[in-house]
Amino acid sequence: MKLVKLFYLLLILIGYVNQCPLNSQSYSPLVKEGATWINYYSEEYPETLYSAYKIEGDTTINSTDYKKLYYYNLKPNQTSSFEIVSKDLGGILREDIIGKKVYGSLFIQTWGEFEFILCDGVNFNNLENEVQLFDFNKFVGDTLNDCHLDQNEIGTIIIDEKIAQRFGSERRVLINENNLELIEGIGYEDGLFMKAHTWVHAGWGYGLFDYCNSSEINCQLITNSLEIPNIILKIYPNPAVDKLFVESPIEIKRLNLKDLNGKLIKSSTQNYILTNEIKNSGLFLLNIELEGNQNINKLINITRR
């Protein structure tokens, strides 16, 4: 009798697993060190622009830990890889692994006639304005409501989900009624923080060209002289009290100290900036203008005595 009950119990468990194959799939996090999204934008073929977002390093804002997200302007070369034209701090991200949700804030990037991350009523140029960016805890029958969706996509229903190969790994893919894909660990099929559309104009287009992270295929971003300052810049002391110094192998044209709202507080054409007159302690954005139209953004900490 006990063997019969055990047999039926096994049948029930097998049936449950067969009905829920996707729930057994382990979650693929999006916020990973080294994760890189390369996007293309074309107004008229074959004139195509490329840019990238890459997760690099950590920071803390209002006692919350984040990963830093950098924005790259890219130029393709003859070897089918990309040269880095410029690199700037693009925003911050964090992830609730259990809830399968991604939160963060970004500086708005403009690309031709197109802007990244259009969320009505949200000032993304203030890093303290965190919003929910992705919700991967969705299933068939649920609606999509991420704020950076195109208006034609917000409120659409998920009609299918599957496990499929996407950018070198098997990932959970949610598909809405317009055939738009939300890819776990990646974002929408058009790319990280790009407005997802159901259409592409005959004369132009945009989308996700490539994705990789440190444990997968190489996105073929190659280092050139423009990226070197981001590696060997020396900024001290941090936290700063009276002065903040910057040492660079490339001539410094100007230092701009801004608050997290993007408001300019102090500016200097020297290799240091006075911080002793700043009343409040906390995080600030240091914009470093270098010779050759290179701009670098760094988060720094200022402390009052």
C-alpha positions as CSV (number, residue, x, y, z in Angstrom):
1,M,0.0,0.0,0.0
2,K,2.8,2.4,0.9
3,L,4.5,1.6,-2.4
4,V,1.3,2.4,-4.3
5,K,0.9,5.8,-2.5
6,L,4.5,6.6,-3.2
7,F,4.0,5.8,-6.9
8,Y,1.0,8.1,-7.2
9,L,2.9,10.8,-5.3
10,L,5.7,10.6,-7.9
11,L,3.2,10.8,-10.7
12,I,1.7,14.0,-9.2
13,L,5.2,15.6,-8.8
14,I,6.2,14.7,-12.4
15,G,3.0,16.2,-13.7
16,Y,3.6,19.4,-11.7
17,V,7.1,19.8,-13.1
18,N,5.9,19.2,-16.6
19,Q,3.3,21.9,-16.2
20,C,5.8,24.4,-14.9
21,P,9.0,23.9,-16.8
22,L,9.9,27.7,-16.9
23,N,9.6,28.2,-13.1
24,S,12.4,25.7,-12.6
25,Q,14.7,27.8,-14.7
26,S,17.2,29.7,-12.5
27,Y,16.9,33.4,-12.6
28,S,19.4,35.3,-14.8
29,P,20.4,38.6,-13.1
30,L,20.7,41.7,-15.2
31,V,23.0,43.8,-12.9
32,K,26.4,42.0,-13.4
33,E,29.9,43.4,-13.3
34,G,31.2,43.7,-16.9
35,A,27.8,43.3,-18.5
36,T,27.8,45.3,-21.8
37,W,25.0,46.3,-24.2
38,I,25.9,47.6,-27.6
39,N,23.2,49.4,-29.6
40,Y,22.9,50.7,-33.1
41,Y,21.0,53.7,-34.4
42,S,20.6,54.5,-38.1
43,E,18.8,57.4,-39.6
44,E,19.6,56.5,-43.2
45,Y,21.3,53.3,-44.3
46,P,24.3,52.7,-44.3
47,E,25.1,55.6,-41.9
48,T,24.9,53.8,-38.5
49,L,25.9,55.1,-35.1
50,Y,26.9,52.8,-32.2
51,S,26.9,53.2,-28.4
52,A,27.1,51.0,-25.4
53,Y,26.2,50.7,-21.7
54,K,28.6,48.8,-19.4
55,I,28.4,48.0,-15.7
56,E,31.7,48.9,-14.0
57,G,32.3,49.3,-10.3
58,D,30.3,50.1,-7.2
59,T,28.9,53.2,-5.3
60,T,26.6,53.9,-2.4
61,I,23.9,56.6,-2.4
62,N,21.7,57.3,0.6
63,S,23.0,54.1,2.3
64,T,22.0,52.0,-0.7
65,D,24.5,50.0,-2.7
66,Y,24.5,50.4,-6.5
67,K,26.5,49.3,-9.5
68,K,27.8,52.1,-11.7
69,L,26.7,52.2,-15.4
70,Y,28.9,53.9,-18.0
71,Y,27.8,55.2,-21.4
72,Y,30.2,54.8,-24.3
73,N,30.2,56.4,-27.7
74,L,31.7,53.9,-30.2
75,K,33.2,53.9,-33.6
76,P,33.4,50.7,-35.7
77,N,36.8,49.8,-37.2
78,Q,37.9,47.6,-40.1
79,T,38.2,44.5,-37.8
80,S,34.5,44.4,-36.9
81,S,35.2,45.6,-33.4
82,F,34.7,49.1,-31.9
83,E,36.9,51.9,-30.8
84,I,35.9,53.9,-27.7
85,V,35.3,57.5,-28.6
86,S,34.2,58.7,-25.2
87,K,33.1,57.3,-21.8
88,D,30.8,59.0,-19.2
89,L,29.0,58.0,-16.1
90,G,25.5,57.0,-17.4
91,G,23.7,56.1,-14.2
92,I,23.4,53.6,-11.3
93,L,21.6,50.2,-11.0
94,R,20.7,47.7,-8.3
95,E,18.7,44.5,-8.5
96,D,16.3,42.6,-6.2
97,I,17.3,39.1,-7.1
98,I,14.4,37.5,-5.0
99,G,11.8,39.9,-6.5
100,K,13.4,39.7,-9.9
101,K,13.2,43.5,-10.3
102,V,15.8,46.1,-11.4
103,Y,15.9,49.6,-10.0
104,G,18.1,52.6,-10.8
105,S,18.5,56.1,-12.2
106,L,20.2,57.4,-15.3
107,F,21.4,60.5,-17.1
108,I,19.3,60.9,-20.2
109,Q,21.3,60.3,-23.4
110,T,20.2,61.8,-26.8
111,W,21.0,59.9,-29.9
112,G,20.0,61.6,-33.2
113,E,16.3,62.2,-32.9
114,F,16.0,59.5,-30.3
115,E,16.3,59.7,-26.5
116,F,17.0,56.9,-24.1
117,I,14.7,56.1,-21.1
118,L,11.7,58.3,-21.6
119,C,9.7,58.0,-18.4
120,D,7.0,60.7,-18.0
121,G,7.4,62.9,-14.9
122,V,10.8,61.4,-13.8
123,N,13.9,63.6,-13.6
124,F,16.6,61.1,-14.5
125,N,19.4,63.7,-14.3
126,N,19.1,63.4,-10.5
127,L,20.7,60.1,-9.4
128,E,18.6,60.1,-6.2
129,N,15.4,59.7,-8.2
130,E,15.3,55.9,-8.3
131,V,12.6,54.1,-10.2
132,Q,11.8,50.5,-11.1
133,L,13.2,49.9,-14.5
134,F,12.5,46.2,-15.2
135,D,10.1,43.6,-13.7
136,F,11.0,40.0,-14.7
137,N,8.6,38.5,-12.2
138,K,5.9,38.4,-15.0
139,F,4.0,35.5,-16.5
140,V,1.5,34.8,-19.3
141,G,-1.6,37.0,-18.8
142,D,0.3,39.8,-17.0
143,T,0.7,43.2,-18.5
144,L,3.9,45.1,-19.3
145,N,4.2,48.5,-17.5
146,D,7.9,49.4,-17.4
147,C,8.0,53.2,-17.7
148,H,10.5,53.3,-20.6
149,L,8.2,51.3,-22.9
150,D,6.7,53.0,-26.0
151,Q,3.1,54.1,-25.3
152,N,1.9,51.4,-27.7
153,E,3.5,48.8,-25.5
154,I,2.5,49.9,-22.0
155,G,-0.4,47.8,-20.8
156,T,0.0,45.1,-23.5
157,I,-0.5,41.5,-22.4
158,I,2.2,38.8,-22.2
159,I,0.9,35.9,-24.4
160,D,3.8,33.5,-24.4
161,E,7.0,32.6,-22.5
162,K,9.8,30.2,-23.4
163,I,13.4,29.3,-22.7
164,A,15.5,30.3,-25.7
165,Q,19.0,31.0,-26.7
166,R,19.7,34.7,-26.5
167,F,23.3,36.1,-26.7
168,G,25.1,32.9,-25.8
169,S,22.9,31.6,-23.0
170,E,19.5,30.0,-22.4
171,R,17.2,32.7,-21.0
172,R,13.6,33.1,-20.1
173,V,11.8,35.1,-22.7
174,L,8.4,36.8,-22.3
175,I,6.6,37.8,-25.5
176,N,3.7,40.3,-25.6
177,E,0.9,40.6,-28.1
178,N,3.0,42.7,-30.4
179,N,5.7,40.1,-30.5
180,L,8.0,42.3,-28.4
181,E,10.5,40.2,-26.2
182,L,11.4,40.9,-22.6
183,I,14.6,38.9,-22.1
184,E,15.6,37.9,-18.6
185,G,19.0,39.3,-17.7
186,I,19.1,41.5,-20.8
187,G,16.1,43.8,-20.9
188,Y,13.9,44.5,-23.9
189,E,15.0,43.2,-27.3
190,D,15.7,46.8,-28.5
191,G,18.4,47.2,-25.8
192,L,18.9,48.4,-22.3
193,F,16.8,51.6,-21.6
194,M,15.9,52.1,-25.2
195,K,12.2,52.7,-25.9
196,A,10.8,49.5,-27.2
197,H,8.7,50.0,-30.3
198,T,6.5,47.8,-32.4
199,W,7.6,49.4,-35.7
200,V,10.7,50.6,-37.5
201,H,10.6,53.4,-40.1
202,A,11.7,52.3,-43.6
203,G,14.6,54.8,-43.5
204,W,16.0,54.2,-40.1
205,G,16.1,51.8,-37.2
206,Y,17.7,51.0,-33.9
207,G,18.1,48.0,-31.6
208,L,20.5,45.8,-29.6
209,F,23.5,44.9,-31.7
210,D,25.3,42.8,-29.2
211,Y,25.4,41.8,-25.5
212,C,28.0,40.2,-23.4
213,N,29.4,40.0,-19.9
214,S,32.7,39.1,-18.4
215,S,31.9,35.4,-18.3
216,E,30.6,35.1,-21.9
217,I,31.7,36.2,-25.4
218,N,33.7,39.3,-25.9
219,C,31.8,42.3,-27.2
220,Q,34.9,43.5,-29.0
221,L,35.2,46.8,-27.3
222,I,38.9,47.7,-27.8
223,T,40.8,50.2,-25.7
224,N,42.4,53.2,-27.3
225,S,44.0,56.3,-25.9
226,L,40.7,57.9,-25.1
227,E,39.9,55.3,-22.5
228,I,43.3,55.5,-20.7
229,P,42.4,58.5,-18.5
230,N,39.6,56.5,-17.0
231,I,42.1,54.0,-15.8
232,I,45.0,56.0,-14.6
233,L,43.4,59.3,-13.4
234,K,44.4,60.0,-9.8
235,I,41.8,61.8,-7.8
236,Y,42.5,62.6,-4.1
237,P,41.7,62.9,-1.3
238,N,38.4,61.1,-1.4
239,P,36.6,62.1,0.7
240,A,37.7,65.7,0.2
241,V,37.7,68.4,2.8
242,D,39.4,71.6,1.6
243,K,40.7,70.7,-1.9
244,L,40.2,67.9,-4.5
245,F,43.2,67.2,-6.7
246,V,43.1,65.5,-10.1
247,E,46.3,64.1,-11.8
248,S,46.1,63.2,-15.5
249,P,48.6,62.4,-18.2
250,I,46.4,64.4,-20.6
251,E,46.0,68.2,-20.1
252,I,43.1,69.1,-17.9
253,K,41.0,71.9,-19.5
254,R,38.4,72.3,-16.7
255,L,37.0,70.7,-13.6
256,N,33.3,71.1,-12.9
257,L,31.8,70.1,-9.6
258,K,28.0,69.4,-9.7
259,D,25.4,68.1,-7.3
260,L,23.4,65.0,-8.1
261,N,20.8,67.2,-9.7
262,G,23.3,68.3,-12.3
263,K,23.6,71.9,-10.9
264,L,27.1,73.4,-11.3
265,I,28.6,74.3,-7.9
266,K,32.2,75.1,-8.7
267,S,34.5,75.2,-11.7
268,S,38.2,75.4,-12.1
269,T,40.8,75.5,-14.9
270,Q,43.5,74.2,-12.5
271,N,44.2,70.6,-11.6
272,Y,42.4,71.1,-8.3
273,I,39.0,72.4,-7.1
274,L,38.3,74.1,-3.8
275,T,35.7,72.3,-1.7
276,N,36.1,74.1,1.6
277,E,33.2,76.4,0.9
278,I,30.7,73.6,0.2
279,K,28.3,73.5,3.2
280,N,26.9,70.0,2.9
281,S,28.6,66.6,3.1
282,G,27.8,63.9,0.6
283,L,28.2,62.6,-2.9
284,F,28.9,65.0,-5.8
285,L,29.6,64.5,-9.6
286,L,33.0,65.7,-10.8
287,N,33.1,66.4,-14.5
288,I,36.7,66.4,-15.9
289,E,37.2,68.1,-19.3
290,L,40.4,66.9,-20.9
291,E,42.3,68.0,-24.0
292,G,40.8,66.5,-27.2
293,N,37.2,67.0,-26.2
294,Q,37.3,64.1,-23.7
295,N,34.9,64.2,-20.8
296,I,35.0,62.0,-17.7
297,N,32.5,61.9,-14.9
298,K,33.4,60.6,-11.4
299,L,31.4,60.3,-8.2
300,I,33.3,61.8,-5.3
301,N,32.6,62.3,-1.6
302,I,33.0,65.7,0.2
303,T,33.1,65.8,4.0
304,R,32.7,68.8,6.3
305,R,35.0,69.1,9.4
